[in-house]
Amino acid sequence: MSIIKQVLRSSTSIGANYREANESYTEREFKHQIRISKKEAKETSHWLDLLLHANQSNKRLIVWGI
């Protein structure tokens, strides 16, 4: 899977889990969903760091999964 696909997957999951947290019926459920959102944010940050640190010659290969 390409880095772009990973960024899209993890970054969109942040908002989805946050929305679920706001619809929680219990405090425990709310905290659980917020923890998941934070994990997805960390993962997104990781993938973005990889993109930023990729050198120019490899960047195209990493981004497009070639």
C-alpha positions as CSV (number, residue, x, y, z in Angstrom):
1,M,0.0,0.0,0.0
2,S,1.4,3.4,-0.9
3,I,2.1,6.1,1.7
4,I,-0.6,8.3,0.2
5,K,-3.2,5.6,0.8
6,Q,-2.0,5.1,4.3
7,V,-2.2,8.8,5.0
8,L,-5.8,8.9,3.6
9,R,-6.9,5.9,5.6
10,S,-5.4,7.0,8.9
11,S,-6.3,10.7,8.6
12,T,-10.0,10.1,7.7
13,S,-10.2,7.6,10.6
14,I,-9.4,10.4,13.0
15,G,-12.6,12.4,12.2
16,A,-14.8,9.3,12.1
17,N,-13.7,8.1,15.5
18,Y,-14.0,11.6,17.0
19,R,-17.5,11.8,15.7
20,E,-18.3,8.4,17.2
21,A,-16.8,9.6,20.5
22,N,-19.2,12.6,20.5
23,E,-22.1,10.2,20.0
24,S,-21.0,7.9,22.9
25,Y,-23.5,6.9,25.6
26,T,-20.9,6.4,28.3
27,E,-17.8,8.2,29.4
28,R,-15.8,4.9,29.0
29,E,-16.9,4.6,25.4
30,F,-16.1,8.2,24.8
31,K,-12.6,7.8,26.2
32,H,-12.0,4.7,24.1
33,Q,-13.0,6.4,20.9
34,I,-10.8,9.4,21.7
35,R,-7.8,7.1,22.3
36,I,-8.4,5.5,18.9
37,S,-8.5,9.0,17.3
38,K,-5.2,9.9,19.0
39,K,-3.6,6.7,17.7
40,E,-4.7,7.4,14.2
41,A,-3.4,11.0,14.5
42,K,0.0,9.6,15.6
43,E,0.0,7.2,12.7
44,T,-0.9,10.0,10.2
45,S,2.0,12.0,11.6
46,H,4.3,9.1,11.1
47,W,3.3,8.7,7.4
48,L,3.6,12.4,6.8
49,D,7.1,12.4,8.4
50,L,8.1,9.7,6.0
51,L,7.0,11.8,3.1
52,L,8.8,14.8,4.3
53,H,12.1,13.0,4.8
54,A,12.0,11.0,1.6
55,N,14.6,12.3,-0.8
56,Q,13.5,13.7,-4.1
57,S,14.6,10.7,-6.2
58,N,12.6,8.3,-4.1
59,K,9.6,10.6,-3.3
60,R,7.7,9.8,-6.5
61,L,8.2,6.1,-6.0
62,I,7.0,6.2,-2.4
63,V,4.0,8.5,-3.0
64,W,2.6,6.6,-6.0
65,G,3.5,3.1,-4.8
66,I,5.6,2.3,-7.9
